[in-house]
Amino acid sequence: MKAKKSDNTLSRERLSPPKINLARLGKSSDLDPLTLVQNLSPDEFEIFVYEWLLASERYDRDEIYRLGGAGDKGRDLLARDLEGNLEQFQCKRYKEPLTPTHIYSELGKLCYYSYRGEIETPKTYWIVASHDVGSKLCDLLREPEKLKAQLLKNWTARCQKKITDGRKVELTGDFRDYVERFDFSIVKSKPIMTIINEYWRSHYRYIRFGGDRPEKPKPLTPPEQIAESEPPYLYALLEVCRESGRRELPLFQIGKTAEIPEYFQPFIAEQRDYFYSFETIRRAVRDAFTENSYGSVDDLCDAIYEIILTTYRRKYETGRRRLDETLDCAAKATNLQTSPLYSDLRWITPREQKGICHHLVNDKRLNGWVNADDDQYF
């Protein structure tokens, strides 16, 4: 009987991309990275390797999966490289270097389930151990035929009762022939310091190791078409333009290219740049940081709101004057040290501070720029 072809129907768990805890910035551990990794729990170590895969440029981020747990059939992590080749990762967080006896049952699962067609045979089978592999296992991995011979020799003691729950897996008949033909050169070890060094060069290092701040993201370019998040502050700017008395006014419609008369183009472009400067920060915190870090965005908006409120509420002859004075007040604000976005990351400049004002209009905390219901404040 031939080995069955894999049906690839196993339900896989995909983890959410790891996120940075803003509270850890600038707070490096007293332990070196290797010791920190070696002190992780088995589950945390597996997730650490997952984070390293996500940070790597060698793998398709949409094809990285965690399967560790009951029913994983010997696979902790799977990843496809950019050419579509499958690589499998077996994670071992032990307190000492791995010996051959640590992996015989895992290799048995690789052979058994690929023989049955229940898993795809990977191009490379990586052993990732917190304390690396010991000398005996290292030597066997360099000589695949010897590794195979030792697996066959130790099958009864190390594999027969450890592959499936409730029954023995005998090394007989067609299955034995399959194991004897199996190419064990695909089994390799990945040095833990190689992983740590690559992880350290990525922005994910802040998840585990803290320390320096990540680089500020490149500002978003305002799109030609109006985004769903833009109309409130743009309509407020339209009222400012209407005060000029000119007949041709900007036209803003969601999903449409903004129609802006030449006279107003510099003004509208500048204000949209401010809006997207802060929108860049808001999205970066949402996408790259833990949920408890997002409060820093709201806190910063609250701080700017309190700073500009007196200036905003004054009576002005024109909405343009209110806009200019309020944005100028926001830009000059320096008492924002309680915000880690300002003090620790140093991502907030006068441009972002001006952009917050437009976000406050979007959130209906500022009632536009023209009139702005002046009388309600007096």
C-alpha positions in Angstrom: 0.0 0.0 0.0 1.3 3.4 -1.0 1.4 6.5 1.3 -1.8 8.5 1.0 -1.8 11.9 -0.5 -2.5 14.7 2.0 -6.0 16.2 1.9 -4.8 19.4 3.7 -8.2 19.8 5.4 -6.9 20.3 9.0 -8.3 23.3 10.7 -5.4 25.6 11.7 -5.2 28.3 14.3 -3.8 31.5 13.1 -2.6 33.9 15.9 -3.2 37.6 15.7 0.0 39.4 14.9 2.0 40.2 18.1 1.7 43.7 19.4 4.0 46.0 21.4 3.2 46.9 24.9 3.7 50.7 25.1 4.4 50.4 28.8 7.6 48.5 28.2 9.3 51.1 26.0 12.5 52.2 27.6 12.3 49.5 30.3 14.9 46.9 29.4 15.2 43.8 31.5 18.2 43.1 33.6 18.4 39.7 31.9 20.2 39.2 28.6 17.9 38.2 25.6 19.0 34.5 25.6 18.2 34.1 29.3 14.9 35.8 28.8 14.0 33.4 26.0 15.2 30.4 27.9 13.0 31.4 30.9 9.8 31.5 28.8 7.1 28.9 29.4 6.7 26.2 26.7 3.7 28.1 25.3 5.4 31.4 25.4 8.4 30.0 23.7 6.3 28.7 20.9 4.7 32.1 20.5 8.1 33.7 20.5 9.1 31.5 17.6 5.8 32.5 15.9 6.7 36.2 16.3 10.1 35.5 14.8 8.4 34.0 11.8 6.2 37.0 11.4 9.2 39.3 11.5 11.1 37.3 8.9 11.1 38.4 5.3 11.5 34.8 4.2 7.9 33.8 4.8 4.5 34.7 3.6 2.8 36.4 6.6 -0.6 35.0 5.5 0.7 31.5 5.6 2.1 31.2 9.1 0.1 29.1 11.5 0.3 27.7 15.0 -1.1 24.2 15.5 0.6 23.3 18.8 -1.7 21.4 21.2 -4.0 18.3 21.1 -4.3 16.9 17.6 -1.4 18.9 16.2 0.1 15.6 14.7 3.6 16.7 15.7 3.4 20.2 14.2 3.8 23.3 16.4 4.2 25.9 13.7 3.8 25.8 9.9 5.0 28.5 7.5 5.3 28.8 3.7 8.3 30.6 2.2 7.8 33.1 -0.6 8.1 30.4 -3.2 5.3 28.4 -1.6 7.4 25.7 0.1 6.2 24.4 3.4 8.4 24.5 6.5 7.5 22.9 9.8 8.8 24.0 13.2 9.0 21.8 16.3 9.5 23.9 19.4 11.2 22.5 22.5 11.6 24.5 25.6 13.6 22.3 27.9 16.2 23.2 30.6 19.0 21.4 28.8 20.2 20.8 25.2 18.1 18.3 23.3 19.2 14.7 23.0 18.1 12.2 20.3 15.6 10.7 22.8 13.8 14.1 22.9 12.9 14.0 19.2 12.4 10.3 18.2 8.6 10.4 18.9 8.3 13.7 17.0 10.1 12.2 14.0 7.8 9.2 14.4 4.7 11.5 14.1 6.2 13.1 11.0 6.6 9.7 9.3 3.3 8.3 10.5 1.0 11.1 9.6 2.7 11.9 6.3 2.4 8.2 5.4 -1.3 8.3 6.1 -1.7 11.4 4.0 -2.9 13.5 7.0 -0.2 16.0 6.8 1.9 17.5 4.0 5.6 16.5 4.1 7.5 19.8 4.6 10.5 20.8 2.5 12.3 21.4 5.8 11.6 20.2 9.3 13.1 22.6 11.8 13.9 21.7 15.4 13.9 24.9 17.5 15.1 24.4 21.1 15.6 27.0 23.8 18.9 25.4 24.8 19.8 24.2 21.3 20.6 20.6 20.4 23.3 18.6 22.2 26.4 17.2 20.5 24.9 13.7 19.9 21.8 15.0 18.2 23.8 17.6 16.3 26.0 14.8 14.9 23.0 12.7 13.9 21.3 15.7 12.1 24.5 16.0 10.0 24.2 12.3 8.9 20.6 11.6 7.9 21.1 7.9 7.4 22.5 7.4 10.9 19.5 9.4 12.2 17.2 7.1 10.4 19.0 4.0 11.7 18.7 5.2 15.3 15.0 6.0 14.8 14.3 2.5 13.6 16.4 1.0 16.4 14.5 3.1 19.1 11.0 2.8 17.5 9.6 0.3 20.0 10.9 2.1 23.1 10.4 5.7 22.0 7.7 5.9 19.3 5.4 2.9 19.3 3.1 4.2 22.1 3.7 7.9 21.7 2.3 8.8 18.3 -1.4 8.3 18.8 -3.6 8.1 21.8 -4.9 4.7 22.7 -3.0 2.4 20.3 0.4 1.2 19.2 1.9 2.2 15.9 3.9 -0.9 14.8 6.8 -0.5 12.5 5.9 -3.2 10.0 5.0 -3.8 6.3 4.4 -0.9 4.0 4.8 1.7 6.8 8.3 0.3 7.6 9.2 0.5 4.0 8.0 4.2 3.9 10.1 5.1 7.0 13.2 3.4 5.5 12.7 5.4 2.3 12.0 8.7 4.1 14.4 11.5 3.4 15.7 12.6 6.8 17.9 15.2 5.3 14.9 17.6 5.7 15.4 17.5 9.5 17.5 20.4 10.7 18.1 22.5 13.8 17.8 26.3 14.0 20.2 27.8 16.5 18.4 29.8 19.1 20.8 32.7 18.9 20.2 32.9 15.1 16.5 33.4 15.9 17.2 35.9 18.7 19.5 38.0 16.5 16.9 38.1 13.7 14.1 38.9 16.2 16.3 41.7 17.7 16.5 43.4 14.3 12.7 43.6 13.9 10.3 45.9 15.7 8.9 42.9 17.5 11.9 43.1 19.8 10.0 45.6 21.9 7.4 42.9 22.8 9.9 40.8 24.6 12.9 43.0 25.4 11.7 46.6 25.8 14.5 49.1 25.4 14.7 51.7 22.6 11.7 53.2 20.9 10.5 52.0 17.5 10.9 54.3 14.5 8.1 56.7 13.8 5.9 55.5 10.9 6.1 57.2 7.5 3.2 59.7 7.3 0.2 58.6 5.2 -0.3 60.5 2.0 -3.8 61.9 1.8 -5.7 59.9 -0.9 -7.2 61.7 -3.9 -10.6 60.1 -3.1 -12.3 61.2 0.1 -12.2 58.5 2.8 -15.2 57.7 5.0 -13.4 59.2 8.0 -13.0 62.6 6.5 -16.3 64.4 5.8 -17.0 66.0 9.2 -13.7 68.0 9.3 -13.8 68.7 5.6 -17.3 70.1 5.8 -16.1 72.3 8.6 -13.3 73.5 6.3 -15.9 74.0 3.5 -17.7 76.5 5.8 -14.4 78.4 6.2 -14.0 78.5 2.4 -17.6 79.7 2.0 -16.8 82.8 4.1 -14.4 83.9 1.3 -17.4 84.9 -0.8 -16.1 83.0 -3.9 -18.7 81.2 -6.0 -16.6 78.1 -6.7 -16.2 76.0 -3.5 -14.6 72.6 -2.8 -16.8 69.6 -3.3 -16.2 66.6 -1.0 -18.0 63.2 -1.5 -17.0 59.9 0.0 -15.3 57.7 -2.5 -14.9 60.6 -5.0 -11.9 62.6 -5.9 -12.0 66.0 -4.1 -13.0 68.8 -6.5 -11.0 71.8 -5.1 -10.8 75.1 -7.0 -7.2 76.3 -7.5 -7.6 79.1 -5.0 -8.4 76.7 -2.1 -6.0 73.9 -3.0 -3.0 74.9 -0.8 -5.3 75.5 2.2 -7.2 72.2 1.9 -4.0 70.2 1.1 -2.3 71.6 4.2 -5.2 70.8 6.5 -5.5 67.2 5.1 -1.8 66.7 5.7 -2.3 67.7 9.3 -5.3 65.3 9.6 -3.4 62.4 8.1 -0.2 63.1 10.2 -2.2 62.2 13.3 -4.2 59.5 11.5 -0.8 57.8 10.8 -0.1 57.7 14.5 -3.6 56.5 15.4 -3.4 53.6 13.0 0.1 52.7 14.0 -0.9 52.4 17.7 -4.1 50.5 16.8 -2.2 48.0 14.5 1.1 47.5 16.3 0.5 48.1 20.0 -1.5 46.2 22.6 -5.1 47.2 23.4 -4.1 48.8 26.7 -1.8 51.1 24.7 -4.5 52.6 22.6 -5.7 54.7 25.6 -2.6 56.8 25.0 -4.2 58.1 21.8 -7.4 59.1 23.6 -5.4 60.7 26.5 -3.4 62.8 24.0 -6.6 64.0 22.3 -8.0 64.9 25.7 -4.9 66.8 26.6 -4.9 68.8 23.4 -8.6 69.5 23.8 -8.1 71.0 27.3 -5.2 73.1 26.0 -7.0 74.6 23.0 -10.5 75.0 24.5 -10.1 78.6 25.8 -8.6 79.7 22.5 -11.3 77.9 20.5 -14.2 79.4 22.5 -13.2 83.1 22.0 -15.2 85.2 19.6 -13.6 85.7 16.1 -14.6 87.7 13.1 -14.1 84.8 10.8 -13.9 81.0 11.0 -10.5 81.1 9.4 -9.2 83.2 12.3 -10.6 80.7 14.8 -9.0 77.8 12.9 -5.6 79.5 12.6 -5.5 80.5 16.3 -6.7 77.1 17.5 -4.2 75.2 15.4 -1.4 77.5 16.4 -2.3 77.0 20.1 -2.3 73.2 19.6 1.1 73.3 17.8 2.7 75.3 20.6 1.6 72.8 23.4 4.5 71.3 25.2 2.9 70.1 28.5 2.2 66.7 27.0 4.8 64.7 29.0 2.2 62.3 30.4 1.6 60.9 27.0 4.1 58.2 26.0 3.5 59.0 22.4 5.0 62.4 23.1 7.5 61.7 25.8 8.7 58.2 25.1 8.1 57.5 21.4 8.6 61.1 20.4 6.2 60.6 17.6 4.2 63.8 18.2 5.2 67.0 16.6 3.3 70.3 15.9 1.9 68.7 12.7 0.3 65.8 14.6 -0.9 68.3 17.3 -2.6 70.4 14.6 -4.1 67.2 13.1 -5.7 66.3 16.4 -7.8 69.4 16.1 -9.4 68.0 12.9 -9.9 64.7 14.7 -11.7 66.5 17.5 -14.1 68.0 14.9 -14.7 64.5 13.5 -15.5 63.4 17.1 -17.9 66.3 17.5 -15.9 67.7 20.4 -15.3 70.8 18.4 -18.3 72.3 16.6 -16.5 73.4 13.4 -14.9 76.8 12.8 -17.5 79.2 11.6 -19.7 80.7 14.4 -19.1 77.5 16.4 -22.1 78.4 18.6 -20.2 81.2 20.3 -23.0 82.2 22.5 -23.2 78.9 24.4 -19.9 79.7 26.1 -20.9 83.1 27.5 
